[in-house]
Amino acid sequence: GPREELPVPAGPPGASPEPLRAQPPGREQDFYCVKWIRWKGERTPVVTQSENGPCPLLAIINILLLQWKASGVKLPPQKEVITAEELMAHLGNCILATQPRDTSEGLQLNFQQNINDSMMVLPKLSTGLDVNVRFTGVSDFEYTPECIVFDLLNIPLYHGWLVDPQSPEQVQAVGKLSYNQLVEKIITCKQASDSSLVSEGLVAEQFLESTASQLTFHGLCELTARAREGELGVFFRNNHFSTMIKHQGHLYLLVTDQGFLQEEAVVWESLHSVDGDSCFCDTDFHLSHSPGKAGVASGPPDPRLQQRQVDQDFMVALSLQQDPPSLLSDLELARQLQHEEYQQHHPHPHP
């Protein structure tokens, strides 16, 4: 059942604790490796990261790089490494370029204010932004100063942590509250003397616990419906910002893990299920088959087997990197892999 005590949150998902001391310059994450892919027929750079940090900076920069015709952001063709400072400079230039053509005083003052606000936010982009979701819609966030960068660059920011309208109890308990407000409400309700408030608090807490992966089925459906075909946006989940695109009605996240730096065939990862089941695709959104272990199979490897290996590796990686640990316990993972083994040996035709 639900736990008795709810830990007081250390801050909203996306907030990063203040560092105790200034980091020495030149630490590893100040440099990012550049991966070159073919995108729409052009050799195009994508910035990768070695740590699974929140890094909204990369999610935004990669959109500007993929949309270089509109954004004007290009890197020299031999560029292999880029610093956080260089990325910030590109971003700053893009923001300055949003200056309105209209020279009326009101608009110019407003622009100046926006620029000032953005410049305050820029340094946070490489550590983590304070974003606070509302559970009512995929574009619903509490408005924080951080949102200004997305607004100015006209980049949509999405999440998929929605309450299911089919659960009126949850809809009632969660309402239009943001994540932070909901946590406060749960704490207040639990201490209330009114039993209906106590049970509403429990319903809200159960919602947070049962959706700890921060993507619900209803959220995924809404996300797929709301994003426009071909649109690039930023997807926020579990403290992580990803570049997202909708292609032929399906959602994909840009693969920015430095581990795939040399794998030109791994560009996108499908976002088609809430439980971390996904597959890798190439730049044209065809399933990519990561090279298997050389020399094991004499004939060409069975793509189904390879894909399953990729899926398994991905699920294992996913359950390892989540903090708090993913809801997918070892037991469930084993069960799921066992089920896949069974499917593999008793394949049934897909409907």
C-alpha positions in Angstrom: 0.0 0.0 0.0 1.0 3.7 0.0 3.9 4.5 2.3 3.2 6.2 5.6 5.7 9.0 5.2 6.3 11.1 2.1 9.8 12.4 2.0 9.9 16.2 1.7 11.1 16.8 -1.9 14.5 18.2 -2.4 13.1 20.5 -5.0 11.1 20.1 -8.2 12.3 17.7 -10.9 14.7 19.7 -12.9 16.2 21.8 -10.1 19.8 21.1 -9.3 21.2 21.6 -5.9 23.7 24.4 -5.5 27.3 23.2 -5.8 29.1 23.6 -2.5 32.2 25.1 -4.2 33.1 26.4 -7.6 34.2 23.6 -9.9 37.7 24.0 -11.3 37.7 25.1 -15.0 38.2 22.5 -17.7 36.3 19.7 -16.0 35.1 17.0 -18.4 31.6 18.0 -19.0 32.6 21.4 -20.3 33.6 19.7 -23.5 31.1 17.9 -25.7 31.9 15.5 -28.6 30.3 16.4 -31.9 28.7 13.5 -33.9 28.3 14.1 -37.6 25.2 12.6 -39.3 23.5 12.9 -42.6 20.2 14.8 -42.0 18.0 15.6 -44.9 20.9 15.0 -47.3 23.3 17.4 -45.5 26.2 16.5 -43.2 24.9 17.9 -39.9 26.5 18.0 -36.4 24.8 16.7 -33.3 26.3 17.5 -29.9 26.6 14.4 -27.6 27.2 14.1 -23.8 29.1 11.6 -21.8 27.1 11.8 -18.6 23.4 11.4 -18.4 23.0 15.0 -17.1 19.9 17.1 -17.4 21.5 19.4 -20.0 18.7 21.4 -21.6 21.5 23.2 -23.4 22.1 20.2 -25.7 18.4 19.6 -26.3 18.0 23.2 -27.5 21.3 23.5 -29.4 20.6 20.2 -31.3 17.3 21.6 -32.5 19.1 24.7 -33.8 21.7 22.5 -35.5 19.1 20.3 -37.1 17.2 23.4 -38.2 20.4 25.3 -39.3 18.6 26.7 -42.4 16.3 28.6 -40.2 18.6 29.2 -37.2 21.8 29.9 -39.0 23.7 27.8 -36.5 26.5 25.8 -38.3 29.8 24.3 -37.1 33.0 24.1 -39.1 33.0 20.8 -41.0 36.0 19.4 -39.2 34.7 20.2 -35.7 35.0 17.3 -33.3 34.8 18.9 -29.9 32.8 21.9 -28.7 32.9 23.7 -25.3 29.9 24.8 -23.3 31.1 28.5 -23.8 30.9 28.0 -27.6 27.4 26.5 -27.3 26.3 29.4 -25.1 27.6 31.9 -27.7 25.6 30.2 -30.5 22.6 30.3 -28.3 23.1 33.9 -27.4 23.4 34.9 -31.1 20.1 33.1 -31.9 18.4 34.9 -29.1 19.7 38.3 -30.2 18.6 37.5 -33.7 15.0 37.4 -32.5 15.0 41.2 -32.3 11.7 42.5 -33.8 11.9 44.3 -37.2 9.4 46.7 -35.9 11.3 49.6 -34.3 8.4 50.9 -32.1 9.7 51.8 -28.6 7.4 49.4 -26.8 8.5 46.3 -28.7 12.1 47.3 -28.4 11.9 47.7 -24.7 10.1 44.4 -24.3 12.8 42.8 -26.5 15.5 44.3 -24.3 13.8 43.0 -21.2 13.5 39.5 -22.7 17.2 39.5 -23.6 18.1 40.5 -20.1 15.9 37.7 -18.7 17.4 35.2 -21.1 21.0 36.1 -20.3 20.2 35.4 -16.6 18.9 32.0 -17.5 21.6 30.9 -20.0 24.2 29.7 -17.4 21.6 27.4 -15.9 21.1 25.6 -19.2 24.2 23.5 -18.8 23.3 22.4 -15.3 19.5 22.0 -15.1 16.4 24.2 -15.4 13.8 24.7 -12.8 10.8 23.4 -14.6 7.6 22.3 -12.8 5.1 20.3 -14.7 1.3 20.5 -14.4 -0.5 17.2 -14.9 -3.3 18.7 -17.1 -1.6 19.0 -20.5 1.6 18.1 -22.4 2.5 21.8 -22.7 1.4 22.8 -19.2 4.2 24.0 -17.0 4.3 26.5 -14.1 5.6 29.6 -15.8 9.2 30.2 -14.5 11.7 32.7 -15.8 13.5 29.7 -17.4 10.7 29.3 -20.0 11.7 32.5 -21.7 14.5 30.8 -23.7 12.0 28.4 -25.2 9.5 31.2 -25.9 12.1 33.4 -27.6 13.5 30.7 -29.8 10.0 29.4 -30.5 10.8 25.9 -29.4 8.0 23.9 -27.9 8.6 22.3 -24.4 6.6 19.1 -23.7 6.1 16.5 -21.0 3.9 13.4 -20.9 3.2 13.2 -17.2 -0.6 13.5 -17.4 -3.4 12.5 -15.1 -5.8 10.1 -16.9 -9.3 11.7 -17.4 -10.8 8.2 -17.1 -9.8 8.3 -13.3 -12.2 11.0 -11.9 -10.8 10.4 -8.4 -7.3 11.2 -9.5 -8.4 14.2 -11.6 -10.1 15.5 -8.5 -7.1 15.0 -6.3 -4.5 16.3 -8.7 -6.5 19.2 -10.2 -4.5 21.9 -11.9 -1.7 21.8 -9.4 1.9 21.7 -10.4 4.3 19.0 -9.1 5.5 21.1 -6.3 2.0 22.2 -5.2 0.8 18.6 -5.3 3.6 17.4 -3.0 2.7 20.2 -0.6 -1.0 19.2 -0.8 -0.2 15.6 0.0 1.8 16.5 3.1 -1.0 18.9 4.2 -3.8 16.3 3.5 -2.1 13.6 5.4 -2.0 15.7 8.5 -5.7 16.8 8.1 -8.3 15.7 10.6 -10.9 15.5 7.8 -11.0 11.9 6.5 -12.0 12.9 3.0 -9.0 15.2 2.8 -6.7 12.4 4.1 -8.1 10.0 1.4 -7.7 12.7 -1.3 -4.0 13.0 -0.2 -3.6 9.2 -0.5 -5.1 9.2 -4.0 -2.7 12.0 -5.0 0.3 10.2 -3.5 -0.7 7.0 -5.3 -0.8 8.9 -8.6 2.7 10.2 -8.1 4.0 6.7 -7.1 2.2 4.8 -9.9 3.5 7.3 -12.5 7.0 7.7 -11.2 8.4 7.1 -14.7 6.8 10.5 -15.5 5.2 9.3 -18.7 1.6 8.0 -18.6 -0.3 6.2 -21.4 -2.7 9.1 -21.7 0.3 11.5 -21.7 1.9 9.6 -24.6 -1.3 9.7 -26.6 -1.7 13.4 -26.0 1.9 14.1 -26.9 1.6 12.2 -30.1 -1.6 14.1 -31.0 -0.4 17.5 -30.0 3.1 17.5 -31.6 2.9 18.6 -35.3 4.3 16.4 -38.0 8.0 17.2 -38.6 8.1 19.5 -35.6 11.2 19.6 -33.4 10.6 20.2 -29.7 12.1 19.5 -26.3 10.7 16.7 -24.2 11.1 16.8 -20.4 11.1 13.6 -18.3 12.8 12.4 -15.2 15.0 15.5 -14.9 16.2 15.0 -18.5 15.7 17.1 -21.6 15.6 15.5 -25.0 15.3 16.7 -28.5 12.0 15.2 -29.9 10.6 15.0 -33.4 7.3 13.7 -34.8 7.8 11.7 -38.0 4.9 10.0 -39.9 2.8 10.2 -36.8 5.4 8.6 -34.4 7.6 10.3 -31.8 11.4 9.9 -31.6 14.0 11.3 -29.3 17.5 12.3 -30.6 20.2 9.9 -29.3 22.9 12.1 -27.8 24.7 9.5 -25.8 28.4 9.8 -26.5 28.6 5.9 -26.5 27.0 6.1 -30.0 29.5 8.7 -31.3 30.8 6.3 -34.0 27.5 4.7 -34.8 26.1 6.7 -37.6 23.2 4.4 -38.0 21.9 5.2 -34.5 20.3 8.7 -34.6 16.8 8.4 -33.1 15.2 6.3 -30.4 11.5 5.6 -30.7 9.2 6.9 -27.9 6.2 4.6 -28.4 5.7 3.0 -25.0 5.6 4.2 -21.4 7.7 1.3 -20.0 11.0 2.1 -21.6 10.5 -0.3 -24.5 12.1 1.4 -27.5 14.2 0.8 -30.6 17.0 2.7 -32.3 16.5 4.2 -35.8 18.8 5.7 -38.3 18.5 9.3 -39.7 15.7 8.2 -42.0 13.8 6.6 -39.1 14.4 3.0 -40.3 15.3 0.5 -37.6 19.0 0.5 -37.1 20.8 -2.7 -36.3 23.8 -1.9 -34.1 26.7 -4.2 -35.2 26.6 -7.4 -33.2 29.7 -9.2 -31.9 31.8 -9.9 -34.9 32.3 -13.5 -36.0 29.7 -15.0 -33.7 27.2 -15.8 -36.5 28.3 -17.3 -39.7 25.3 -16.1 -41.7 23.8 -12.6 -41.6 22.4 -12.0 -38.1 18.7 -12.2 -37.5 17.5 -8.6 -37.3 14.8 -9.6 -34.8 17.4 -11.0 -32.5 19.6 -8.0 -32.8 16.7 -5.7 -32.2 15.7 -7.7 -29.1 19.3 -7.3 -27.8 19.2 -3.6 -28.4 15.8 -3.4 -26.5 17.2 -5.5 -23.7 20.3 -3.5 -23.3 18.3 -0.3 -23.5 15.9 -1.6 -20.7 18.7 -2.6 -18.5 20.5 0.7 -19.0 17.2 2.5 -18.3 16.6 0.7 -15.1 20.2 1.4 -14.0 20.3 5.1 -14.7 17.1 6.0 -13.1 17.3 7.8 -9.8 15.3 6.9 -7.8 15.6 3.4 -9.2 13.1 2.6 -11.9 9.9 0.9 -11.1 11.1 -1.9 -13.2 12.6 -4.1 -10.5 15.1 -6.9 -11.2 12.3 -9.4 -10.9 10.1 -7.6 -13.4 13.0 -7.1 -15.7 13.8 -10.9 -15.6 10.1 -11.7 -16.1 9.9 -9.4 -19.1 13.1 -10.8 -20.7 11.8 -14.3 -20.0 8.6 -13.4 -21.8 10.6 -12.1 -24.7 12.7 -15.3 -24.8 9.4 -17.2 -25.0 8.1 -14.9 -27.8 11.4 -15.5 -29.7 11.0 -19.2 -29.7 7.2 -19.2 -30.2 6.9 -16.3 -32.7 3.4 -15.5 -33.6 2.5 -13.4 -36.6 1.8 -9.8 -35.8 -1.8 -8.7 -36.5 
